[in-house]
Amino acid sequence: MGQKVLVIGSGAREHAIAHALLRGGSVDEVTVAPGNPGMALDGIRVVSLGSSNHAALIDFVKDNGYDWVFVGPEVPLIEGIVDAFAAAGIKAFGPSKAAAQIEGSKDFAKQLMVRHGIPTAKYATFHELEPAVAYVREHGAPIVIKADGLAAGKGVTVAMDEDTAVHALDDIFIDHRFGNAGAKVVIEDFLEGQEFSLMSFVNGTEFWPMPISQDHKRAYDNDEGPNTGGMGAYSPVPQIPQSVVDTAIETIVRPTVEAMAAEGAPFTGILYAGLIATADGPKVIEFNARFGDPETEVVLPRLTSDLGAGISAILDGETPTFEWKTDGATLGVVLASKGYPTNVIKGAPIPEITVDADSHVYYAGVASDATHGLVANSGRVLLVETSADTIKAAQDKVYAIIDKLDTTGMFYRHDIGSKALNA
């Protein structure tokens, strides 16, 4: 009898996690809470329990005999859901509340990196507008402004001039656009180079890196428009040499997990390192305490071993096996609602999407409507992922699928993966 697993979350990331668990073989039933109606197309069960309703989730796991829980999104992790599960005797894969601070507070992460000599941009933290503005005026641009807490990937402004930076500070301190997330602001030096995402399965001081990927944060083609949660991704990233990845593992991932353990907040779960390959070597832009979205949707399809068996081994204190495709490429493009990320216009009907065995549709912000079937219900609606022999072939293939769809009320970038082709 295979295992029963509950995945917490509702987006394309959780769809990809659930799909990979079912593909592995050791797990034969996956429920996602709260999930979304698009997941049902893959035989994934959903249950309408909110990811922050810890008590109801604990009861649900106990009443229905789930073997373990995978926590997808950052909010419940930062609220301490893994600690709540542990106190109830339930195995859950994800960091404790103390360890999740590495994402929950940019200032915490920066201080950790400085204490342990982990390469990152120089920074300063401010609690008030005036000294922050003075720092920008003195420092000049380009410069990076970050709300300290969670802002769903939207709390970062890369300001190419001082006025843009000051406007971002006004947004945070005066308009409170990010609520409590902006009670503190981290201002960083601008770093030049190609970005890449390096995610690892972690158990205390042991970790198992995944293939790297590259996300596309800006809303529109050619990296224009506002920052989003991510408009598409691809893996591998051929313009980042393996030597840079190896350096990142030894100078960033290893010292970070060792520092967390040494400071009494050992990390278990997925550690996401958002990195940049600078002329001085790889440096940290940000850490997340969970799988990245959309990176998960292009990295997990490259897993050839059993995801559920690997995580189950970690939860039981055993050594997991994670094996990955070493050839070909995987690429994914997000369809987003018009107006994303600022003034999202919901309700666009979702066309039926036909894909082959090497492609998949991962649903994110969708709802079910009696007349139209699935409709857009959030900023990012779905991601179409495909694998092929090369990045160019994967790119051609995914756009051949999307370009012929009726995407009225939605938009997408047309250049996902082009950085690899132009490198």
Secondary structure per residue as TSV (DSSP state, phi and psi in degrees):
chain	resnum	aa	ss	phi	psi
A	1	M	-	360.0	126.0
A	2	G	-	-73.8	173.1
A	3	Q	E	-84.5	155.7
A	4	K	E	-109.0	125.9
A	5	V	E	-126.3	139.9
A	6	L	E	-104.7	126.6
A	7	V	E	-105.9	131.2
A	8	I	E	-99.7	130.9
A	9	G	E	137.6	179.1
A	10	S	-	-140.7	-0.6
A	11	G	S	-99.3	-170.9
A	12	A	H	-64.2	-31.4
A	13	R	H	-59.7	-48.2
A	14	E	H	-68.2	-33.7
A	15	H	H	-60.5	-45.1
A	16	A	H	-65.7	-39.1
A	17	I	H	-63.7	-48.9
A	18	A	H	-61.5	-42.3
A	19	H	H	-63.6	-42.8
A	20	A	H	-66.3	-37.8
A	21	L	H	-62.1	-44.9
A	22	L	H	-67.9	-31.7
A	23	R	H	-69.8	-25.0
A	24	G	H	-71.2	-36.0
A	25	G	S	111.3	-35.1
A	26	S	S	-81.3	-18.6
A	27	V	E	-108.8	126.1
A	28	D	E	-115.5	-0.6
A	29	E	E	-143.8	125.9
A	30	V	E	-126.1	130.7
A	31	T	E	-117.1	139.9
A	32	V	E	-115.4	132.0
A	33	A	E	-120.9	119.6
A	34	P	E	-84.0	-11.6
A	35	G	-	65.9	-167.6
A	36	N	-	-151.0	159.4
A	37	P	G	-65.1	-18.2
A	38	G	G	-67.9	-25.6
A	39	M	G	-66.1	-28.6
A	40	A	G	-60.2	-24.6
A	41	L	G	-64.2	-17.6
A	42	D	G	-106.5	14.9
A	43	G	T	72.6	22.8
A	44	I	-	-96.0	129.1
A	45	R	E	-80.6	147.4
A	46	V	E	-126.3	151.9
A	47	V	-	-137.0	133.3
A	48	S	-	-81.8	72.9
A	49	L	-	-120.3	127.5
A	50	G	-	-67.4	146.9
A	51	S	T	-70.1	-12.6
A	52	S	T	-101.7	1.6
A	53	N	-	-89.9	76.1
A	54	H	H	-59.2	-43.6
A	55	A	H	-62.9	-43.5
A	56	A	H	-66.9	-37.8
A	57	L	H	-66.4	-40.9
A	58	I	H	-61.5	-46.0
A	59	D	H	-60.9	-43.1
A	60	F	H	-62.1	-44.4
A	61	V	H	-62.7	-44.9
A	62	K	H	-67.3	-42.2
A	63	D	H	-70.8	-23.3
A	64	N	H	-114.5	9.2
A	65	G	T	64.0	41.2
A	66	Y	-	-75.7	142.0
A	67	D	S	-76.3	-39.4
A	68	W	E	-162.1	172.6
A	69	V	E	-125.7	139.3
A	70	F	E	-111.4	120.6
A	71	V	E	-95.8	114.9
A	72	G	-	-80.5	-58.5
A	73	P	S	-87.1	164.7
A	74	E	H	-75.4	-33.9
A	75	V	H	-59.2	-53.6
A	76	P	H	-61.6	-32.3
A	77	L	H	-63.6	-45.4
A	78	I	H	-70.2	-27.0
A	79	E	H	-75.1	-11.9
A	80	G	T	93.9	28.4
A	81	I	H	-64.6	-33.5
A	82	V	H	-65.9	-38.3
A	83	D	H	-63.5	-40.4
A	84	A	H	-64.6	-42.8
A	85	F	H	-62.0	-45.6
A	86	A	H	-59.3	-42.5
A	87	A	H	-63.8	-27.0
A	88	A	T	-91.7	4.5
A	89	G	T	78.0	24.7
A	90	I	-	-109.3	133.6
A	91	K	-	-78.9	125.9
A	92	A	E	-134.8	135.9
A	93	F	E	-93.8	113.3
A	94	G	S	159.9	163.1
A	95	P	-	-76.4	155.5
A	96	S	-	-66.1	169.5
A	97	K	H	-57.4	-42.4
A	98	A	H	-64.0	-41.5
A	99	A	H	-74.3	-30.8
A	100	A	H	-69.8	-10.8
A	101	Q	H	-58.5	-22.1
A	102	I	H	-60.2	-25.7
A	103	E	H	-101.0	-35.4
A	104	G	H	-66.7	-25.6
A	105	S	-	-137.4	115.4
A	106	K	H	-64.7	-32.8
A	107	D	H	-65.8	-42.4
A	108	F	H	-57.7	-47.0
A	109	A	H	-63.3	-42.9
A	110	K	H	-63.3	-44.5
A	111	Q	H	-62.6	-40.6
A	112	L	H	-59.3	-45.6
A	113	M	H	-64.8	-41.4
A	114	V	H	-64.5	-44.2
A	115	R	H	-59.9	-33.5
A	116	H	T	-109.4	11.8
A	117	G	T	64.6	33.4
A	118	I	-	-89.2	126.2
A	119	P	-	-65.3	125.3
A	120	T	B	-156.7	170.7
A	121	A	-	-68.9	149.0
A	122	K	-	-62.9	148.5
A	123	Y	E	-151.8	168.0
A	124	A	E	-143.2	148.9
A	125	T	E	-113.0	137.5
A	126	F	E	-130.9	146.9
A	127	H	S	-107.6	-9.0
A	128	E	S	-137.2	156.6
A	129	L	H	-65.5	-50.9
A	130	E	H	-58.7	-52.4
A	131	P	H	-63.7	-29.9
A	132	A	H	-66.5	-44.3
A	133	V	H	-63.8	-42.6
A	134	A	H	-59.4	-39.9
A	135	Y	H	-63.1	-43.6
A	136	V	H	-62.3	-46.8
A	137	R	H	-62.3	-37.4
A	138	E	H	-74.4	-37.2
A	139	H	H	-82.2	-35.5
A	140	G	-	82.7	177.0
A	141	A	S	-117.1	164.9
A	142	P	S	-69.1	151.2
A	143	I	E	-153.7	156.5
A	144	V	E	-117.2	128.4
A	145	I	E	-110.2	126.9
A	146	K	E	-130.5	127.6
A	147	A	E	-64.1	138.4
A	148	D	S	-64.2	-41.6
A	149	G	S	-96.2	-158.9
A	150	L	-	-76.1	132.6
A	151	A	-	-141.4	31.4
A	152	A	T	52.0	38.7
A	153	G	T	78.6	3.0
A	154	K	-	-109.7	1.6
A	155	G	-	-88.4	18.1
A	156	V	E	-117.9	130.7
A	157	T	E	-121.0	120.5
A	158	V	E	-92.3	102.6
A	159	A	E	-94.4	118.8
A	160	M	S	-84.7	-11.1
A	161	D	S	-141.0	163.7
A	162	E	H	-64.6	-38.5
A	163	D	H	-62.5	-39.4
A	164	T	H	-62.3	-40.0
A	165	A	H	-64.3	-44.7
A	166	V	H	-65.9	-39.3
A	167	H	H	-60.7	-41.3
A	168	A	H	-63.3	-39.1
A	169	L	H	-66.2	-39.8
A	170	D	H	-59.4	-45.6
A	171	D	H	-52.7	-43.3
A	172	I	H	-79.6	-49.3
A	173	F	H	-85.7	-34.2
A	174	I	T	-96.1	-49.2
A	175	D	S	-86.2	-9.0
A	176	H	-	48.8	45.4
A	177	R	T	-61.9	-27.1
A	178	F	T	-110.7	20.5
A	179	G	G	55.0	-135.6
A	180	N	G	-63.5	-23.5
A	181	A	G	-59.3	-26.8
A	182	G	G	-102.2	20.1
A	183	A	S	-68.6	-21.3
A	184	K	S	-132.9	148.6
A	185	V	E	-128.8	136.4
A	186	V	E	-104.5	127.0
A	187	I	E	-112.1	125.4
A	188	E	E	-120.8	154.6
A	189	D	E	-63.7	146.3
A	190	F	-	-77.8	132.1
A	191	L	-	-109.4	141.4
A	192	E	-	-104.8	132.8
A	193	G	S	150.3	178.7
A	194	Q	E	-85.2	135.7
A	195	E	E	-87.9	152.4
A	196	F	E	-153.2	156.5
A	197	S	E	-109.7	125.5
A	198	L	E	-119.6	106.0
A	199	M	E	-103.8	146.7
A	200	S	E	-137.4	144.4
A	201	F	E	-77.5	132.1
A	202	V	E	-129.1	141.0
A	203	N	E	-138.5	91.9
A	204	G	T	69.1	-117.7
A	205	T	T	-97.2	-0.5
A	206	E	E	-96.7	143.8
A	207	F	E	-152.2	155.6
A	208	W	E	-130.5	100.2
A	209	P	E	-67.8	149.7
A	210	M	-	-98.6	167.5
A	211	P	-	-59.8	146.8
A	212	I	-	-77.5	161.8
A	213	S	B	-142.2	169.4
A	214	Q	E	-130.1	127.2
A	215	D	E	-94.0	161.2
A	216	H	-	-122.6	103.7
A	217	K	-	-81.6	-34.7
A	218	R	E	-73.7	151.2
A	219	A	E	-68.4	-33.5
A	220	Y	E	-119.5	168.6
A	221	D	G	-51.9	154.0
A	222	N	G	60.6	29.3
A	223	D	G	56.4	44.2
A	224	E	E	-108.4	163.8
A	225	G	E	87.9	-179.0
A	226	P	E	-72.8	160.9
A	227	N	E	-67.7	141.8
A	228	T	-	-124.7	-175.4
A	229	G	S	-73.4	-8.6
A	230	G	-	127.8	129.7
A	231	M	S	-108.0	1.9
A	232	G	E	158.0	164.7
A	233	A	E	-157.4	166.9
A	234	Y	E	-151.3	159.0
A	235	S	E	-151.2	141.2
A	236	P	-	-74.7	-172.6
A	237	V	-	-122.3	86.9
A	238	P	T	-62.5	-23.9
A	239	Q	T	-79.9	-4.7
A	240	I	S	-101.7	109.3
A	241	P	-	-64.9	151.9
A	242	Q	H	-56.6	-32.3
A	243	S	H	-61.6	-35.7
A	244	V	H	-68.9	-41.0
A	245	V	H	-63.0	-45.3
A	246	D	H	-60.2	-41.7
A	247	T	H	-62.2	-43.4
A	248	A	H	-61.3	-40.4
A	249	I	I	-62.5	-43.4
A	250	E	I	-81.8	-31.7
A	251	T	I	-99.6	-12.7
A	252	I	I	-122.9	-61.3
A	253	V	I	-65.9	-52.1
A	254	R	H	-59.6	-51.9
A	255	P	H	-63.6	-28.1
A	256	T	H	-70.1	-47.5
A	257	V	H	-67.3	-34.7
A	258	E	H	-68.3	-37.4
A	259	A	H	-65.5	-42.5
A	260	M	H	-60.8	-44.5
A	261	A	H	-65.3	-43.6
A	262	A	H	-64.4	-30.1
A	263	E	T	-93.1	10.7
A	264	G	T	84.7	14.1
A	265	A	-	-129.9	61.3
A	266	P	-	-58.7	142.7
A	267	F	-	-100.5	127.9
A	268	T	E	-125.8	137.6
A	269	G	E	130.0	-147.7
A	270	I	E	-104.8	119.3
A	271	L	E	-100.4	121.4
A	272	Y	E	-103.4	120.3
A	273	A	E	-106.7	113.6
A	274	G	E	-88.6	111.5
A	275	L	E	-119.3	164.3
A	276	I	E	-135.2	132.9
A	277	A	E	-87.3	95.1
A	278	T	E	-91.3	172.8
A	279	A	T	-62.5	-23.8
A	280	D	T	-96.2	17.4
A	281	G	E	99.5	174.5
A	282	P	E	-69.3	139.9
A	283	K	E	-132.5	157.2
A	284	V	E	-85.5	128.3
A	285	I	E	-90.8	-45.6
A	286	E	E	-160.1	157.4
A	287	F	E	-113.2	144.2
A	288	N	E	-121.7	154.6
A	289	A	S	-99.8	23.7
A	290	R	S	-162.9	174.4
A	291	F	-	-57.7	140.9
A	292	G	-	-77.3	155.1
A	293	D	T	-131.4	111.5
A	294	P	T	-100.8	6.8
A	295	E	H	-58.7	-38.2
A	296	T	H	-54.5	-38.7
A	297	E	H	-71.0	-15.0
A	298	V	H	-109.7	-18.6
A	299	V	H	-86.1	-46.8
A	300	L	G	-62.1	-33.3
A	301	P	G	-63.0	-14.5
A	302	R	G	-88.7	-3.8
A	303	L	B	-77.9	125.6
A	304	T	-	-102.9	-14.0
A	305	S	S	-93.2	-178.9
A	306	D	-	-87.5	110.7
A	307	L	H	-60.0	-46.3
A	308	G	H	-61.5	-40.8
A	309	A	H	-65.2	-38.4
A	310	G	H	-64.8	-46.5
A	311	I	H	-68.8	-40.6
A	312	S	H	-57.8	-41.2
A	313	A	H	-61.7	-45.2
A	314	I	H	-60.3	-45.6
A	315	L	H	-63.3	-26.7
A	316	D	T	-94.1	6.7
A	317	G	T	74.2	19.8
A	318	E	-	-103.1	171.9
A	319	T	-	-86.7	121.6
A	320	P	-	-83.4	166.1
A	321	T	-	-119.4	126.4
A	322	F	-	-129.4	119.7
A	323	E	-	-122.3	144.4
A	324	W	B	-129.5	152.2
A	325	K	-	-60.6	137.5
A	326	T	-	-107.0	-5.4
A	327	D	S	-124.6	172.1
A	328	G	S	72.6	-174.7
A	329	A	E	-146.4	152.9
A	330	T	E	-126.5	134.8
A	331	L	E	-139.7	140.5
A	332	G	E	-135.1	141.1
A	333	V	E	-123.2	132.6
A	334	V	E	-89.1	134.3
A	335	L	E	-97.0	125.4
A	336	A	E	-120.1	154.7
A	337	S	E	-69.7	145.5
A	338	K	T	-51.1	139.7
A	339	G	T	91.6	-16.1
A	340	Y	T	-61.7	138.7
A	341	P	T	-98.1	4.6
A	342	T	T	-95.1	-60.3
A	343	N	S	-121.8	83.5
A	344	V	-	-69.8	130.5
A	345	I	-	-104.0	108.4
A	346	K	-	-84.5	171.5
A	347	G	-	102.0	-3.2
A	348	A	-	-62.6	133.1
A	349	P	B	-69.0	140.9
A	350	I	-	-92.4	121.0
A	351	P	-	-69.9	157.5
A	352	E	-	-71.7	132.4
A	353	I	-	-117.2	120.1
A	354	T	-	-100.1	125.5
A	355	V	-	-131.6	162.2
A	356	D	-	-89.8	-175.1
A	357	A	T	-65.8	-22.5
A	358	D	T	-95.7	14.6
A	359	S	E	-133.9	162.9
A	360	H	E	-156.1	152.4
A	361	V	E	-109.9	122.7
A	362	Y	E	-108.1	122.6
A	363	Y	E	-92.1	143.9
A	364	A	-	-123.1	-91.1
A	365	G	S	-91.7	77.5
A	366	V	E	-127.6	150.5
A	367	A	E	-128.5	164.9
A	368	S	E	-101.7	132.2
A	369	D	E	-124.7	132.7
A	370	A	T	-56.7	-36.7
A	371	T	T	-89.7	-37.8
A	372	H	T	-102.2	-2.0
A	373	G	E	75.2	-129.8
A	374	L	E	-79.8	136.9
A	375	V	E	-131.3	155.9
A	376	A	E	-66.5	132.9
A	377	N	-	-131.3	11.1
A	378	S	S	-164.0	-174.2
A	379	G	S	-66.8	-63.6
A	380	R	E	-90.6	127.1
A	381	V	E	-97.9	-48.5
A	382	L	E	-162.2	169.1
A	383	L	E	-132.3	132.0
A	384	V	E	-100.1	124.1
A	385	E	E	-118.3	142.3
A	386	T	E	-146.0	152.9
A	387	S	E	-117.0	145.0
A	388	A	E	-155.0	-179.1
A	389	D	S	-68.6	-32.2
A	390	T	S	-135.9	166.1
A	391	I	H	-62.4	-41.7
A	392	K	H	-61.6	-43.4
A	393	A	H	-65.2	-40.3
A	394	A	H	-66.3	-40.9
A	395	Q	H	-62.3	-49.0
A	396	D	H	-58.1	-41.5
A	397	K	H	-69.2	-43.5
A	398	V	H	-69.0	-38.2
A	399	Y	H	-73.6	-27.0
A	400	A	H	-63.1	-34.1
A	401	I	H	-72.4	-48.8
A	402	I	H	-75.7	-40.4
A	403	D	T	-61.9	-23.6
A	404	K	T	-93.5	0.7
A	405	L	S	-81.7	155.9
A	406	D	-	-84.7	102.7
A	407	T	-	-105.5	30.5
A	408	T	T	-53.2	131.7
A	409	G	T	85.6	0.1
A	410	M	E	-132.6	167.5
A	411	F	E	-145.7	164.8
A	412	Y	-	-154.3	159.9
A	413	R	-	-81.9	148.3
A	414	H	S	-104.7	5.9
A	415	D	-	-127.5	24.3
A	416	I	T	-65.4	126.6
A	417	G	T	94.4	-10.5
A	418	S	H	-67.1	-26.2
A	419	K	H	-59.6	-34.0
A	420	A	H	-71.4	-33.8
A	421	L	H	-77.5	-28.5
A	422	N	H	-95.8	-1.6
A	423	A	-	-69.9	360.0
